[in-house]
Amino acid sequence: MNGRNFNTGIPGVDFLITFLQGRVQRARSGELDRGASAVEWVIISAVVVAIVGVVAAIISAALSKGATKVGDCIEGTTDSKTC
């Protein structure tokens, strides 16, 4: 960090230090903001899907109710009675 090179002589520790330095540098540069944008799109998409689902349920219920009314009307008709 801060331009220093660490060399402990232990390959695993050297890799870990180098990896963590890279992560800190990416976090400071703002490069990780791309993930936040993706999360925002997922949330917006989920809200839109929920709204579409609610509207579809309302329309389905209205159509079902209307179909029942028409069916009842057709069954109850006679020569002298209309809907």
Secondary structure as GFF3:
##gff-version 3
##sequence-region A 1 83
A	DSSP	alpha_helix	11	29	.	.	.	ID=ss1
A	DSSP	alpha_helix	33	75	.	.	.	ID=ss2
###
